[in-house]
Amino acid sequence: MYHSLQARLEQYPYSHTQNAASPEWIAEAEQELGYRLPDSYVWWLTHYGSLFFNRQDGVYSLAPPDFREDAIDDLLYNHRLDAEADWIPDGRLYIYRPDEDESYYWDVSAPVHEPGIAVEYPIMRVDMLDGSEDVYARSFAEFVEQMLTTRGY
């Protein structure tokens, strides 16, 4: 289903397969969040689970539960920090914060709970300097494709 993306990821030097998430970790994350994660993100988690676009800041993934509290690139760890800070508007799940100038989040204002339904949420880009937001990608797969394209892969 994601053959072209897989081929591109295999050429990209900062994509790794050693950190793939287990189905149990994904189920735990979905239970904590209260909704399903996007299908293309779940595919990526189970096949790769680690991706860096600037050598330092990774796309949020799922760390093993025993190490989640120390994993700065863990989706749930960051979601919990955002919830504690209480500054994140409802319907946002941040996926990537490469620097202080921009950040990316899923618009989960209409979350999918039901099994058997295709799930993708748009990824929004926030310009932290002026506060503007725009749709960056319609899915996680498209987000990765665009990020790879801007890096020449």
Rosetta constraint file for C-alpha pairs under 8 A:
AtomPair CA 2 CA 6 HARMONIC 6.05 0.50
AtomPair CA 2 CA 141 HARMONIC 7.98 0.50
AtomPair CA 3 CA 7 HARMONIC 6.20 0.50
AtomPair CA 4 CA 8 HARMONIC 6.32 0.50
AtomPair CA 5 CA 9 HARMONIC 6.10 0.50
AtomPair CA 5 CA 141 HARMONIC 7.32 0.50
AtomPair CA 5 CA 145 HARMONIC 6.72 0.50
AtomPair CA 6 CA 10 HARMONIC 6.13 0.50
AtomPair CA 7 CA 11 HARMONIC 6.64 0.50
AtomPair CA 8 CA 12 HARMONIC 6.41 0.50
AtomPair CA 8 CA 148 HARMONIC 7.77 0.50
AtomPair CA 8 CA 153 HARMONIC 6.49 0.50
AtomPair CA 9 CA 15 HARMONIC 6.12 0.50
AtomPair CA 10 CA 15 HARMONIC 7.17 0.50
AtomPair CA 11 CA 153 HARMONIC 7.23 0.50
AtomPair CA 12 CA 148 HARMONIC 7.86 0.50
AtomPair CA 12 CA 153 HARMONIC 6.54 0.50
AtomPair CA 14 CA 50 HARMONIC 7.97 0.50
AtomPair CA 14 CA 51 HARMONIC 5.75 0.50
AtomPair CA 14 CA 52 HARMONIC 5.34 0.50
AtomPair CA 14 CA 53 HARMONIC 7.00 0.50
AtomPair CA 14 CA 55 HARMONIC 7.18 0.50
AtomPair CA 15 CA 48 HARMONIC 6.96 0.50
AtomPair CA 15 CA 50 HARMONIC 5.85 0.50
AtomPair CA 15 CA 51 HARMONIC 4.52 0.50
AtomPair CA 15 CA 52 HARMONIC 6.61 0.50
AtomPair CA 16 CA 48 HARMONIC 5.57 0.50
AtomPair CA 16 CA 49 HARMONIC 7.07 0.50
AtomPair CA 16 CA 50 HARMONIC 5.32 0.50
AtomPair CA 16 CA 51 HARMONIC 6.49 0.50
AtomPair CA 17 CA 47 HARMONIC 6.21 0.50
AtomPair CA 17 CA 48 HARMONIC 4.12 0.50
AtomPair CA 17 CA 49 HARMONIC 6.51 0.50
AtomPair CA 17 CA 50 HARMONIC 6.85 0.50
AtomPair CA 18 CA 48 HARMONIC 6.96 0.50
AtomPair CA 18 CA 49 HARMONIC 7.66 0.50
AtomPair CA 18 CA 50 HARMONIC 7.80 0.50
AtomPair CA 19 CA 48 HARMONIC 6.31 0.50
AtomPair CA 19 CA 49 HARMONIC 5.07 0.50
AtomPair CA 19 CA 50 HARMONIC 5.87 0.50
AtomPair CA 19 CA 63 HARMONIC 7.76 0.50
AtomPair CA 20 CA 45 HARMONIC 5.50 0.50
AtomPair CA 20 CA 46 HARMONIC 4.91 0.50
AtomPair CA 20 CA 47 HARMONIC 5.60 0.50
AtomPair CA 20 CA 48 HARMONIC 4.92 0.50
AtomPair CA 20 CA 49 HARMONIC 4.38 0.50
AtomPair CA 20 CA 50 HARMONIC 7.28 0.50
AtomPair CA 21 CA 25 HARMONIC 6.31 0.50
AtomPair CA 21 CA 26 HARMONIC 7.04 0.50
AtomPair CA 21 CA 45 HARMONIC 5.33 0.50
AtomPair CA 21 CA 46 HARMONIC 5.03 0.50
AtomPair CA 21 CA 47 HARMONIC 7.82 0.50
AtomPair CA 21 CA 48 HARMONIC 7.93 0.50
AtomPair CA 21 CA 49 HARMONIC 6.14 0.50
AtomPair CA 21 CA 62 HARMONIC 6.18 0.50
AtomPair CA 21 CA 63 HARMONIC 7.21 0.50
AtomPair CA 21 CA 64 HARMONIC 7.54 0.50
AtomPair CA 22 CA 26 HARMONIC 6.56 0.50
AtomPair CA 22 CA 46 HARMONIC 6.35 0.50
AtomPair CA 23 CA 27 HARMONIC 6.16 0.50
AtomPair CA 23 CA 46 HARMONIC 7.45 0.50
AtomPair CA 24 CA 28 HARMONIC 6.15 0.50
AtomPair CA 25 CA 29 HARMONIC 6.16 0.50
AtomPair CA 25 CA 62 HARMONIC 7.04 0.50
AtomPair CA 25 CA 64 HARMONIC 7.14 0.50
AtomPair CA 25 CA 65 HARMONIC 7.17 0.50
AtomPair CA 26 CA 30 HARMONIC 6.19 0.50
AtomPair CA 26 CA 42 HARMONIC 7.43 0.50
AtomPair CA 26 CA 62 HARMONIC 7.56 0.50
AtomPair CA 27 CA 31 HARMONIC 6.09 0.50
AtomPair CA 28 CA 32 HARMONIC 6.21 0.50
AtomPair CA 29 CA 33 HARMONIC 6.08 0.50
AtomPair CA 29 CA 76 HARMONIC 6.82 0.50
AtomPair CA 30 CA 34 HARMONIC 5.75 0.50
AtomPair CA 30 CA 35 HARMONIC 5.45 0.50
AtomPair CA 30 CA 36 HARMONIC 5.28 0.50
AtomPair CA 30 CA 37 HARMONIC 6.37 0.50
AtomPair CA 31 CA 35 HARMONIC 6.86 0.50
AtomPair CA 34 CA 113 HARMONIC 7.44 0.50
AtomPair CA 35 CA 111 HARMONIC 5.86 0.50
AtomPair CA 35 CA 112 HARMONIC 5.74 0.50
AtomPair CA 35 CA 113 HARMONIC 4.88 0.50
AtomPair CA 36 CA 111 HARMONIC 7.23 0.50
AtomPair CA 36 CA 112 HARMONIC 5.79 0.50
AtomPair CA 36 CA 113 HARMONIC 5.70 0.50
AtomPair CA 36 CA 114 HARMONIC 7.93 0.50
AtomPair CA 36 CA 119 HARMONIC 7.33 0.50
AtomPair CA 37 CA 41 HARMONIC 6.91 0.50
AtomPair CA 37 CA 42 HARMONIC 6.64 0.50
AtomPair CA 37 CA 119 HARMONIC 7.11 0.50
AtomPair CA 37 CA 120 HARMONIC 7.76 0.50
AtomPair CA 38 CA 42 HARMONIC 6.24 0.50
AtomPair CA 38 CA 119 HARMONIC 4.87 0.50
AtomPair CA 38 CA 120 HARMONIC 4.54 0.50
AtomPair CA 38 CA 121 HARMONIC 6.45 0.50
AtomPair CA 38 CA 139 HARMONIC 7.62 0.50
AtomPair CA 38 CA 140 HARMONIC 7.17 0.50
AtomPair CA 39 CA 43 HARMONIC 6.19 0.50
AtomPair CA 39 CA 118 HARMONIC 6.78 0.50
AtomPair CA 39 CA 119 HARMONIC 5.43 0.50
AtomPair CA 39 CA 120 HARMONIC 6.24 0.50
AtomPair CA 40 CA 44 HARMONIC 6.17 0.50
AtomPair CA 40 CA 120 HARMONIC 7.33 0.50
AtomPair CA 40 CA 139 HARMONIC 7.21 0.50
AtomPair CA 40 CA 140 HARMONIC 5.77 0.50
AtomPair CA 40 CA 141 HARMONIC 5.53 0.50
AtomPair CA 41 CA 45 HARMONIC 6.02 0.50
AtomPair CA 41 CA 140 HARMONIC 5.69 0.50
AtomPair CA 41 CA 141 HARMONIC 7.09 0.50
AtomPair CA 42 CA 46 HARMONIC 6.23 0.50
AtomPair CA 43 CA 47 HARMONIC 6.22 0.50
AtomPair CA 44 CA 48 HARMONIC 5.39 0.50
AtomPair CA 44 CA 49 HARMONIC 6.03 0.50
AtomPair CA 45 CA 49 HARMONIC 4.16 0.50
AtomPair CA 45 CA 50 HARMONIC 7.73 0.50
AtomPair CA 45 CA 61 HARMONIC 6.68 0.50
AtomPair CA 45 CA 62 HARMONIC 7.41 0.50
AtomPair CA 49 CA 61 HARMONIC 5.68 0.50
AtomPair CA 49 CA 62 HARMONIC 7.13 0.50
AtomPair CA 50 CA 58 HARMONIC 7.01 0.50
AtomPair CA 50 CA 59 HARMONIC 7.08 0.50
AtomPair CA 50 CA 61 HARMONIC 6.62 0.50
AtomPair CA 51 CA 58 HARMONIC 5.54 0.50
AtomPair CA 51 CA 59 HARMONIC 5.72 0.50
AtomPair CA 52 CA 56 HARMONIC 6.78 0.50
AtomPair CA 52 CA 57 HARMONIC 5.94 0.50
AtomPair CA 52 CA 58 HARMONIC 4.26 0.50
AtomPair CA 52 CA 59 HARMONIC 6.22 0.50
AtomPair CA 53 CA 57 HARMONIC 7.01 0.50
AtomPair CA 53 CA 58 HARMONIC 6.69 0.50
AtomPair CA 53 CA 59 HARMONIC 7.83 0.50
AtomPair CA 53 CA 147 HARMONIC 7.38 0.50
AtomPair CA 54 CA 58 HARMONIC 7.72 0.50
AtomPair CA 54 CA 98 HARMONIC 7.41 0.50
AtomPair CA 57 CA 73 HARMONIC 7.60 0.50
AtomPair CA 57 CA 96 HARMONIC 7.89 0.50
AtomPair CA 57 CA 97 HARMONIC 7.17 0.50
AtomPair CA 57 CA 98 HARMONIC 5.48 0.50
AtomPair CA 58 CA 73 HARMONIC 6.06 0.50
AtomPair CA 58 CA 96 HARMONIC 6.98 0.50
AtomPair CA 58 CA 98 HARMONIC 7.56 0.50
AtomPair CA 59 CA 73 HARMONIC 6.76 0.50
AtomPair CA 59 CA 95 HARMONIC 6.06 0.50
AtomPair CA 59 CA 96 HARMONIC 4.95 0.50
AtomPair CA 59 CA 97 HARMONIC 7.74 0.50
AtomPair CA 60 CA 73 HARMONIC 4.74 0.50
AtomPair CA 60 CA 74 HARMONIC 5.17 0.50
AtomPair CA 60 CA 75 HARMONIC 4.85 0.50
AtomPair CA 60 CA 95 HARMONIC 5.23 0.50
AtomPair CA 60 CA 96 HARMONIC 6.00 0.50
AtomPair CA 61 CA 73 HARMONIC 6.26 0.50
AtomPair CA 61 CA 74 HARMONIC 5.05 0.50
AtomPair CA 61 CA 75 HARMONIC 5.35 0.50
AtomPair CA 62 CA 68 HARMONIC 7.65 0.50
AtomPair CA 62 CA 73 HARMONIC 7.85 0.50
AtomPair CA 62 CA 74 HARMONIC 5.02 0.50
AtomPair CA 62 CA 75 HARMONIC 5.84 0.50
AtomPair CA 62 CA 76 HARMONIC 7.25 0.50
AtomPair CA 63 CA 67 HARMONIC 6.33 0.50
AtomPair CA 63 CA 68 HARMONIC 5.30 0.50
AtomPair CA 63 CA 71 HARMONIC 6.53 0.50
AtomPair CA 63 CA 73 HARMONIC 7.99 0.50
AtomPair CA 63 CA 74 HARMONIC 5.64 0.50
AtomPair CA 64 CA 68 HARMONIC 6.03 0.50
AtomPair CA 67 CA 71 HARMONIC 6.29 0.50
AtomPair CA 68 CA 74 HARMONIC 6.43 0.50
AtomPair CA 68 CA 76 HARMONIC 7.71 0.50
AtomPair CA 68 CA 77 HARMONIC 6.31 0.50
AtomPair CA 69 CA 77 HARMONIC 6.13 0.50
AtomPair CA 71 CA 77 HARMONIC 7.14 0.50
AtomPair CA 72 CA 77 HARMONIC 7.04 0.50
AtomPair CA 72 CA 78 HARMONIC 7.19 0.50
AtomPair CA 73 CA 77 HARMONIC 7.72 0.50
AtomPair CA 73 CA 78 HARMONIC 7.36 0.50
AtomPair CA 74 CA 78 HARMONIC 6.27 0.50
AtomPair CA 75 CA 79 HARMONIC 6.09 0.50
AtomPair CA 75 CA 94 HARMONIC 7.73 0.50
AtomPair CA 75 CA 95 HARMONIC 6.82 0.50
AtomPair CA 76 CA 80 HARMONIC 5.98 0.50
AtomPair CA 77 CA 81 HARMONIC 6.35 0.50
AtomPair CA 78 CA 82 HARMONIC 6.15 0.50
AtomPair CA 78 CA 94 HARMONIC 7.78 0.50
AtomPair CA 79 CA 83 HARMONIC 6.17 0.50
AtomPair CA 79 CA 93 HARMONIC 6.82 0.50
AtomPair CA 79 CA 94 HARMONIC 7.14 0.50
AtomPair CA 80 CA 84 HARMONIC 6.13 0.50
AtomPair CA 81 CA 85 HARMONIC 6.15 0.50
AtomPair CA 82 CA 86 HARMONIC 6.22 0.50
AtomPair CA 82 CA 87 HARMONIC 6.87 0.50
AtomPair CA 82 CA 88 HARMONIC 6.17 0.50
AtomPair CA 83 CA 87 HARMONIC 7.43 0.50
AtomPair CA 83 CA 88 HARMONIC 6.96 0.50
AtomPair CA 88 CA 92 HARMONIC 6.98 0.50
AtomPair CA 90 CA 109 HARMONIC 7.07 0.50
AtomPair CA 91 CA 106 HARMONIC 7.94 0.50
AtomPair CA 91 CA 107 HARMONIC 5.69 0.50
AtomPair CA 91 CA 108 HARMONIC 4.61 0.50
AtomPair CA 91 CA 109 HARMONIC 4.00 0.50
AtomPair CA 91 CA 110 HARMONIC 7.54 0.50
AtomPair CA 92 CA 105 HARMONIC 6.01 0.50
AtomPair CA 92 CA 106 HARMONIC 5.73 0.50
AtomPair CA 92 CA 107 HARMONIC 5.20 0.50
AtomPair CA 92 CA 108 HARMONIC 5.72 0.50
AtomPair CA 92 CA 109 HARMONIC 7.08 0.50
AtomPair CA 93 CA 105 HARMONIC 5.24 0.50
AtomPair CA 93 CA 106 HARMONIC 5.13 0.50
AtomPair CA 93 CA 107 HARMONIC 6.84 0.50
AtomPair CA 93 CA 108 HARMONIC 6.82 0.50
AtomPair CA 94 CA 103 HARMONIC 7.62 0.50
AtomPair CA 94 CA 104 HARMONIC 5.90 0.50
AtomPair CA 94 CA 105 HARMONIC 3.88 0.50
AtomPair CA 94 CA 106 HARMONIC 6.18 0.50
AtomPair CA 95 CA 104 HARMONIC 5.87 0.50
AtomPair CA 95 CA 105 HARMONIC 5.21 0.50
AtomPair CA 95 CA 106 HARMONIC 6.94 0.50
AtomPair CA 96 CA 103 HARMONIC 5.96 0.50
AtomPair CA 96 CA 104 HARMONIC 5.17 0.50
AtomPair CA 96 CA 105 HARMONIC 6.89 0.50
AtomPair CA 97 CA 102 HARMONIC 6.66 0.50
AtomPair CA 97 CA 103 HARMONIC 4.47 0.50
AtomPair CA 97 CA 104 HARMONIC 6.28 0.50
AtomPair CA 98 CA 102 HARMONIC 6.87 0.50
AtomPair CA 98 CA 103 HARMONIC 6.56 0.50
AtomPair CA 99 CA 103 HARMONIC 7.32 0.50
AtomPair CA 100 CA 128 HARMONIC 6.72 0.50
AtomPair CA 101 CA 127 HARMONIC 6.05 0.50
AtomPair CA 101 CA 128 HARMONIC 4.90 0.50
AtomPair CA 101 CA 129 HARMONIC 5.96 0.50
AtomPair CA 102 CA 125 HARMONIC 6.87 0.50
AtomPair CA 102 CA 126 HARMONIC 5.41 0.50
AtomPair CA 102 CA 127 HARMONIC 4.69 0.50
AtomPair CA 102 CA 128 HARMONIC 5.10 0.50
AtomPair CA 102 CA 129 HARMONIC 7.75 0.50
AtomPair CA 103 CA 125 HARMONIC 5.81 0.50
AtomPair CA 103 CA 126 HARMONIC 5.26 0.50
AtomPair CA 103 CA 127 HARMONIC 6.96 0.50
AtomPair CA 103 CA 128 HARMONIC 7.27 0.50
AtomPair CA 104 CA 123 HARMONIC 6.41 0.50
AtomPair CA 104 CA 124 HARMONIC 5.48 0.50
AtomPair CA 104 CA 125 HARMONIC 4.60 0.50
AtomPair CA 104 CA 126 HARMONIC 6.20 0.50
AtomPair CA 105 CA 123 HARMONIC 5.39 0.50
AtomPair CA 105 CA 124 HARMONIC 5.33 0.50
AtomPair CA 105 CA 125 HARMONIC 6.77 0.50
AtomPair CA 106 CA 121 HARMONIC 5.84 0.50
AtomPair CA 106 CA 122 HARMONIC 5.68 0.50
AtomPair CA 106 CA 123 HARMONIC 4.46 0.50
AtomPair CA 106 CA 124 HARMONIC 6.15 0.50
AtomPair CA 107 CA 121 HARMONIC 5.94 0.50
AtomPair CA 107 CA 122 HARMONIC 5.69 0.50
AtomPair CA 107 CA 123 HARMONIC 6.23 0.50
AtomPair CA 107 CA 124 HARMONIC 6.74 0.50
AtomPair CA 108 CA 121 HARMONIC 6.30 0.50
AtomPair CA 112 CA 117 HARMONIC 7.88 0.50
AtomPair CA 112 CA 119 HARMONIC 6.68 0.50
AtomPair CA 120 CA 138 HARMONIC 7.33 0.50
AtomPair CA 120 CA 139 HARMONIC 5.37 0.50
AtomPair CA 120 CA 140 HARMONIC 7.30 0.50
AtomPair CA 121 CA 138 HARMONIC 6.49 0.50
AtomPair CA 121 CA 139 HARMONIC 5.76 0.50
AtomPair CA 121 CA 140 HARMONIC 7.70 0.50
AtomPair CA 122 CA 135 HARMONIC 6.72 0.50
AtomPair CA 122 CA 136 HARMONIC 7.57 0.50
AtomPair CA 122 CA 137 HARMONIC 5.76 0.50
AtomPair CA 122 CA 138 HARMONIC 4.24 0.50
AtomPair CA 122 CA 139 HARMONIC 5.39 0.50
AtomPair CA 122 CA 140 HARMONIC 7.73 0.50
AtomPair CA 123 CA 135 HARMONIC 6.06 0.50
AtomPair CA 123 CA 136 HARMONIC 5.64 0.50
AtomPair CA 123 CA 137 HARMONIC 5.14 0.50
AtomPair CA 123 CA 138 HARMONIC 6.18 0.50
AtomPair CA 123 CA 139 HARMONIC 6.47 0.50
AtomPair CA 123 CA 140 HARMONIC 7.06 0.50
AtomPair CA 123 CA 143 HARMONIC 7.14 0.50
AtomPair CA 124 CA 133 HARMONIC 6.54 0.50
AtomPair CA 124 CA 134 HARMONIC 5.57 0.50
AtomPair CA 124 CA 135 HARMONIC 4.50 0.50
AtomPair CA 124 CA 136 HARMONIC 5.21 0.50
AtomPair CA 124 CA 137 HARMONIC 7.01 0.50
AtomPair CA 125 CA 133 HARMONIC 5.55 0.50
AtomPair CA 125 CA 134 HARMONIC 5.48 0.50
AtomPair CA 125 CA 135 HARMONIC 6.22 0.50
AtomPair CA 125 CA 136 HARMONIC 5.56 0.50
AtomPair CA 126 CA 131 HARMONIC 6.39 0.50
AtomPair CA 126 CA 132 HARMONIC 5.85 0.50
AtomPair CA 126 CA 133 HARMONIC 4.50 0.50
AtomPair CA 126 CA 134 HARMONIC 6.83 0.50
AtomPair CA 127 CA 131 HARMONIC 5.29 0.50
AtomPair CA 127 CA 132 HARMONIC 5.34 0.50
AtomPair CA 127 CA 133 HARMONIC 6.29 0.50
AtomPair CA 128 CA 132 HARMONIC 7.44 0.50
AtomPair CA 136 CA 143 HARMONIC 6.97 0.50
AtomPair CA 137 CA 142 HARMONIC 5.56 0.50
AtomPair CA 137 CA 143 HARMONIC 5.11 0.50
AtomPair CA 137 CA 146 HARMONIC 7.92 0.50
AtomPair CA 138 CA 142 HARMONIC 6.43 0.50
AtomPair CA 138 CA 143 HARMONIC 7.52 0.50
AtomPair CA 139 CA 143 HARMONIC 6.23 0.50
AtomPair CA 140 CA 144 HARMONIC 6.30 0.50
AtomPair CA 141 CA 145 HARMONIC 6.18 0.50
AtomPair CA 142 CA 146 HARMONIC 6.09 0.50
AtomPair CA 143 CA 147 HARMONIC 6.20 0.50
AtomPair CA 144 CA 148 HARMONIC 6.06 0.50
AtomPair CA 145 CA 149 HARMONIC 6.13 0.50
AtomPair CA 146 CA 150 HARMONIC 6.30 0.50
AtomPair CA 147 CA 151 HARMONIC 6.54 0.50
AtomPair CA 148 CA 152 HARMONIC 6.33 0.50
AtomPair CA 148 CA 153 HARMONIC 5.09 0.50
AtomPair CA 149 CA 153 HARMONIC 5.37 0.50
